[in-house]
Amino acid sequence: MPPFIGFFTKFYVFSALIEKNLIIMAIFLVLASVLPAYYYLRISTLIFFLPTTKRIFLLSNSSSIGHLISIILTFCVTFIVYPFIF
């Protein structure tokens, strides 16, 4: 999703493939990136478009995230967002 690093990486790879006339490979990679986009947008849909009571219900029934996993997740998100900020 723009403006994160993964978006620009894919954009430059697709641009290079199209410049080298590798259109079929570019189409295949675009289709391969649609599947992860479905999952990303599903999470956004759950967060922003469900009523608060249903969101709380979904979050309360999910498995709890351990302390170590939440630290690792914070670390990873920081390094994804950090290049965009600076």
C-alpha positions in Angstrom: 0.0 0.0 0.0 1.4 3.4 -0.8 3.5 5.2 0.6 5.4 2.3 2.2 8.6 0.8 0.9 7.0 -2.4 -0.4 4.8 -0.3 -2.8 7.8 1.5 -4.3 9.8 -1.7 -4.6 7.1 -3.4 -6.5 6.6 -0.3 -8.7 10.2 -0.2 -9.7 10.4 -3.9 -10.4 7.3 -3.7 -12.6 8.7 -0.6 -14.4 11.9 -2.4 -15.1 10.1 -5.5 -16.4 8.0 -3.4 -18.7 11.1 -1.5 -20.0 12.7 -4.9 -20.8 9.6 -6.0 -22.6 8.9 -8.8 -20.1 5.2 -8.0 -20.1 4.0 -11.6 -19.2 6.2 -11.7 -16.2 5.0 -8.3 -15.1 1.4 -9.4 -15.4 2.1 -12.6 -13.4 3.7 -10.6 -10.6 0.8 -8.1 -10.5 -1.6 -11.0 -10.2 0.7 -12.5 -7.5 0.5 -9.3 -5.5 -3.3 -9.2 -5.6 -3.6 -12.1 -3.1 -1.6 -10.3 -0.3 -3.6 -7.1 -1.0 -6.8 -9.1 -0.3 -5.6 -9.9 3.2 -4.3 -6.4 3.9 -7.6 -4.9 2.9 -9.6 -7.4 4.8 -7.8 -6.3 8.0 -8.5 -2.7 7.2 -12.1 -3.5 6.5 -12.4 -5.2 9.9 -10.8 -2.3 11.7 -12.6 0.6 10.0 -16.0 -0.6 8.8 -17.3 -2.9 11.5 -19.3 -1.5 14.4 -17.3 -1.2 17.6 -19.2 -4.0 19.3 -18.4 -6.5 16.6 -14.8 -5.4 16.6 -14.4 -5.9 20.3 -16.1 -9.4 19.9 -13.6 -10.4 17.2 -10.6 -9.2 19.1 -11.7 -10.8 22.4 -12.2 -14.2 20.7 -8.8 -14.1 18.9 -5.8 -15.8 20.4 -3.7 -13.6 22.7 -0.4 -12.3 21.4 2.5 -13.0 23.7 4.7 -10.2 25.0 7.7 -11.3 22.9 5.7 -11.4 19.8 4.3 -7.9 20.4 7.9 -6.6 20.8 9.0 -8.3 17.6 6.0 -6.9 15.8 6.7 -3.4 17.0 10.3 -3.7 15.9 9.3 -4.9 12.4 6.6 -2.2 11.9 9.1 0.5 13.1 11.6 -0.6 10.4 8.9 -0.6 7.7 7.6 2.9 8.6 10.9 4.5 9.5 12.2 5.0 5.9 9.0 6.7 5.0 9.3 9.2 7.8 12.9 10.1 7.1 
